Amino acid sequence: MKFAPFLRATALVTAVALIPVATTGLAAVDAKSGPEFGKLMAVYERIKSNYVEPVDDDKLLKGAIDGMLATLDPHSAYLDARDFENLRTQTEGSYGGLGLSVTMDDGAVKVIAPTKGSPADLAGVKAGDFITHLDGKLIYGGSLDEAVDQMRGVPGTQIKLSVFRPGRDEPFDVTITRKIIELKPVELELQGNVAVISVSSFSADVGASVQRAWNDAKAKTGGKVTGLVLDLRGNPGGLLDEAVALSDLFLDHGTIVSQRGRYARDTEVYPAEIDTKGDIAKGVPMIVLIDEGSASASEIVAGALQDQHRAVVMGQRSFGKGSVQTLIPLTRDTAVKITTARYYTPSGRSVQEGGIDPDIAVPQISDPDLRKRQLRSYRESDLRGHLINEIKLDDKDLEKDKVEDPRFKMTPEELKAKNIKDFQLYYAVQTLGRTVPGSALAAKLKR
């Protein structure tokens, strides 16, 4: 079972490969590392005998493990029984809560993205927001697990979030009513004969759900779908197998994604299946929408369809999560998650740090807070201790999407007059609608 990296309620849950306990064993401590482990035991003994209050062994052990993994990179972590259960819930189940993907940023709880249509989304919580208080209680400096546990709860109950939004002078409060967050990550909307398929996460059966959405779009239009928008904005990732399955729906040959690690056993290539199904939307122009909240599995899909010239990628540069983690069980309900490889698009690009650059950069000008938040966009390259891209990235490469094209300047009054609530989606649909057969853009969209 493999997972592509996704940011969800408790932490950065990343692309993992499950290794059975029986095959892992315990690493032997060699002679060189013995003295260093002696220091660790000496500190443990002094804490146990001298600390002002008795200290639980489990607490000290977890702290030591967390400390070791924290020196590696932001995505290597220790998973206790609760983390295991959260991992299962995030890919297969449901929970009572707000529908927020969050992470820790220097002791603060930071929003990666709200789930589309969730209570948090409807209440106006946005990617990049910092949550400072829950029901008036300061949560800065606490653990992410504790914050998430407080935000989850019985459906129908309320919680007050104090939010600091970069670009605003003052924090503000928002009261949200919890509800059951069902994992229904695929939605279909028809705008004329253009099918808009939104995928909010890569949980179980997403590939099959996208195919059903496509079949539904064809049925509702009498088989006359003239364009397809695959909306991956704010999608923090999920199951690697589902990212591959979704990409395979629109590809009939070539590589989807590959991964390379320290050892040969960590190298793997995922090809498009060569079968009678082929591209289910063959000949239909396709656009993939991404933004700074599109991470890991979303980047795998966008990179595959971009490199294989099947779709035009539009929006803003993606998050830049290009590493793979291996989940190694320690006991029946605990494990360590360690970075073991980087993944690459079909052309051999690593998206680590840099992310996926859109073919056509389109800012979200219908978001009133965008201009203030854009210069503070939060991505993989902002995480302390992140893996460095093997090819040194020019700072200009990381700043591309901060340059606004004058073509995209519209006043709030103009947006309102045209009833444009989502400019990026509006622009994508308009692009598909005005594509002239035989043009260079039409050829690129139909490859």
N, C-alpha and C positions, 0 to 999 in steps of 0.2 A: 504494500500500500504506500503510495507516494503522495506527498502534499507539496503544492507550490506555495511559496511564501505568501501568507496573508496576514494583514493587520486586523485584529478583531479584539473583542472586549478585554481580554486579560493581558495581552502583550503582543509582541511581534511574532506571530506563529508563521514559521517559514517552511520552505520546501524541504520535506523530510522523507527519508527512506527508512522503513521499519526493519530493524535487524533483530532476529529472535534472540532471547536471552542465552539459549544454549550455545550459540555460535560466538558469543562475545567473550565470555570468561572475564577474569579479573587481571588487569595489567600488573605485572610483577614490578616491584620497585628495585631498580638496579643499584649497584654499589655507589654510583656517583650521586644519585638523588637521595640516598639514605640520610645523609647529614641534614639536607634541607627538610625532609619530613620529620627529622628529629626536632628541628626548630618549631615545626607546626605542633608537635605533641607537647613540647615544652610550654608553648603559649597556652594550649588547651589546659594543661595541668595547673598553670598559674591562675587562669581564669576560674577554674573550678574551685581552687582553694582560697583565692583572695578577693574575688568580686564581692561587692557589697551585699548582693542577694544571691541565693542559689540560682544556677543557670541550668536549663534543660539541655541534655545532650543533643537532642534532635535539632534544637535551635542553633547550637554551635556548629553542628555538622552541616546544616543547610547553609549557614553563613559562610563557612569555609568553601563549600562547593560553589555557591553563588560568586564568591570573590574570585576563585580561580577562573570561572567561565567569563566573568566580566572583563578580565584582562585580554580576552581574545577578540571579540567583535560583538556588535549589539544583538546579534541573532543567535548566539550560543547561549544556552540556558539550561537550568535544572527544572524538571517538571515533577511536581509532587502529585499526590492523588487528585487534588482539586484541579490542577492544570490538565491532567489526563482527561478528566470528565469534561472540562471546558472544551478541549480539543474535539471530543466526540460531539458535544452539543453544537459547536460551530460548524461542523460539516454534515451533521445528520439530523439534529433535533430542533428544539425550540426552547425559549426561555422567557421569563417575565422580566422586562427591562425597558430600556430607552431606545435601543438600536444604534449604539455608538461604537465605532472603532477608535480605540484610544491607545496611546503609548506614553511612556515617561520621557520627559525632556528636561534634564538637569533638575530633577525633583518635582517637576510640575506635570500634571496630567494634561496631555495635549490631544486634541481631536484630530484623527487622521481623516475620517469621513463618517457622516451619519448614513445609516441605511436608508435608501430611498423609500419614502412613505412611512417611515417610522415616527414614533412620537417626537424624537429629537429633531428629525428632519422637518416635521410640520411645525415645530416650535421655533425654527429658525437657527438652530445650532449649525455652525459651518466648519468646514475643514480649516485647521489652523487656530481655532479657538483654544484658549486655556481655561480649564475648569479649576477655579481656586477654592471654592467652598461648596459643601453639600449640606443643605439645610442649615446654613449659617456656620458650619464647622470647617475651619481651615484644613485642607488636605495636602497642602504643600509639604514636601519632605516625607510623606508617608509612602506606603507601597502601592503599586498599581493594583494588586489583588484586593487590597482593602478598599480602594476607591471603587473598583468594579463591583465588589460585593454589596456596597452601599447603593450603587445605582441600580442594580438588579433588585427585584422584589416582587411582591404580590401584585398581579394585574389589577388596575383600578386605584392603586394607592399613588400618592403624589410625592414628588421630591423637588426641592428648589435648588437650582444650580446657579452659582455666581460665576459669571463668564468674563474673562478679559479677552478682548479681540484686538490684535495689533492694528493700529491705525485709528483706534478710537481713544479718546482722552480718558474716559471713565469706564470701569467695569459695569456690568448690568446683571440683573437677576432674571431668571426665567423658570417658571414652575411647570413641570411636565408630569403628566399622568402615565404611569407605567402600563404596558399592555403586553400580551403575548407576542413575542417577535418570532414569527414563522419564517423559516428559510424558504422563501419563494423568490429566488433570485432572477427569474426571467420574466420580462413583461413585453407585450406586443402593443404597439400603437400604430395606426395607419394614418398617414397624412397624405390624403389623396391616394395615389397608387404607390406611394413610397412606404415601405415597411420599416419601422423603427423598432429594433429589438434591443432592449436594455438588459444588461447582465450586471447585477450588483455584487455578486460574489461567485466563486467557483466551488460551490458545495456539490453534494452528490447529485448525479443525473443532470447536470447543467447541459451537457452536450445533447442529450436526448430532448431536453426541454426546448432548446433553441431550434432543433429540427421540427418539433411540434409547432412552435411559434411560426416558423417559416411555412409549414404546410397550412396553418390556419390563415396566414396572410394570403397565400395563393387562393385558398377557398373563398375568402371574403372579397377578393378582387376579380374573381373569375379567371384566375391564372394570369392576370395582367399586371403583376408587380413590376414597376418600372425602375425601382431603385431600392437599395437596402442600406440602412444606417445601423451599424453595430455599435451601441453606446456602452463603452467601458469606463466612463468617467467615474471617479470615486470608487472604483472597484479595487479593493485591497488585495485580491488574490484568492487562493484556495487550493483545491486539489489539482495537482499537476496532471493527472490522468484526464481530468475534465477539460483542462486547457488544451491538451493535445486533441481530445475528442472534438471540441468545438472547432479548432483550427482545421481538423481533417474534414469537416463538413464542407468547407469551401476550397479545398485543395485536392488535386487528384494525382500529385506526384511530388517528389522532393522531400527535403528535410523540414520538420516543423521546429524542432529545438534539439540542442545537444548539450551535454554537460561534461566538463573535464575537471579532474581533481588531482590530488597529489599522487595517487596510485592509479594503475591501469584499471583496477576494478571499479573505480569511481567514474570512468568514462562511459557514456551511453548516448546513443543517437535515437531520436524518435522520428521515424519517417511517416509521411502521409501514406495511408493504406491504398494500395493499388487494387481497386475492386470495381464492380459494376456501378456502385453508387456514384463515385466521382464527386464533382462539385455540385451540390444540390441547387445552387443558384447560378449555374453556368450562364454566362452572357448578361447577367444582371449587374449593372454598375453598383459598386459597394464602397462605402466610406466607414472607417473605424474612428470613433471619437474617443480621445484620451485627454487626461489632464494630470496635474501634479499628484492627484490621489489615485491614479491608476498604477498599481504595483504588481510585481512578480508575475503571477499567472496572466494578468492582463497584458503585461509587457511581452510575455511569450506569444500570446495570440497576435497582438499588434505587430510585433517584430516578424512573425512568420508570414502574415498576410502582406506586410509591406515588402519584405525581401523577395517573396515569391510573386510580387507585382499583381496580387489578386485584389488589393484594395488600396485606396488612398487614405492615409492616416491624417487626421485633422484634429486641431485643438491646441493643447499645450504640452510641453515636454513632460514625460511621465516621471514617476517617483525615482526610478533607478535602483531597484532591488534585484541584483543579478547573481546572488549566491544561493547555494543549495545546502540544506542542513540534513544530517542523519540522526534519526532518533534511535538511541541505544538504550534499551531497557536495563535497569539496575535490579529491580524487583518486579513483582507482578503489577504494581501500580505506580512506579516511579521510573524516571529515565533521564538521560542527559541528551540534549539536542546540540550537536556540534557541526559547525560549518565544514563541509568536506569537498565542495566543488563550486565552480562557477558555471552558469549556463550561457549559451550562445545562440544567437539567431541563425537562420540558415546561411547567411553570408559570412558567418564567423564573428559577428560583432558581440562584444560583451556589453550588456546594458548597465553593469555595475557603475554606480555614481552618475553617469551621464544620462541614463534612461533612453527612451525612444523619442527621437525628434520627429514631430509631425511633418508630413510633406507640405501641408499648408497650415501655418500657425494662425489660429483664430482665438482672440481673447474673449473671455466671457463678460462682455461689456454690459449685459443686462443685470449683473450682480452689482448692487450699489456699493458693496465693500471691496470689490475686486481691485480697484486701482490702489487702494491703501494696503491691501494684503499681498498684492502680487510681488512686491519687492521682498516680502518676508516668507515666500513660499517654502514649505518644509519638505525636504526630500532626503533620500538616503545619504547624500553627500553632507548633510547637516548633522548626521548622527555621530556622536563621539566614538572613535575607534572603528569606524566603518572600514571595510576592505577597500583597498585602492585599486582602481582599474589598472590592468596590466599595461595598457597604452595610456601614457600620461595625457590627461585631458587638459586642453587649454581652458583657462577661465572663461574665455569668450564662448566656448561651447556650452558652459553651464549657465550662461546669462542670455542665451538666444531669445528665450520666450519672454524676456523682460522688455523687449523692444516692441512698441506698439505701431502697427501699420496704420497710417492715416486713413486708409480705406474703411477701417473698422470704427471710426469715431462717429457715434450717433448720440444725440442728446437724450436724456430721459423722456422728454416730451415726444421725440420721434419714435422711440421704442414703444411708448404707451400708445401713440396714435396707430402704430402698426400691430399692436397687441403682441409684441415680442417679449415673452417672459424668459425665454432660453435662447440667447443669441447664437450660441455655438450650434445648437440643434437646428435652429432656423436657417443658419448659413449652410449647413450640410444638406438639408432638404432642398434649399434653393439651388445649390450647386448641382445636385442630381437632376433637378427639374429643368435647368437651363443648359444641360450638357448637350452639345450639338453633335449628332452622329457624324463620325469621321474626323472629329477634332482630336488633338493630342490628348486632352483631358479625357475624352470619351474612350480613347484607346487604352489609356492607363487604368481607367475605372473598370474596364471590361476584361482585362487580361486574366 
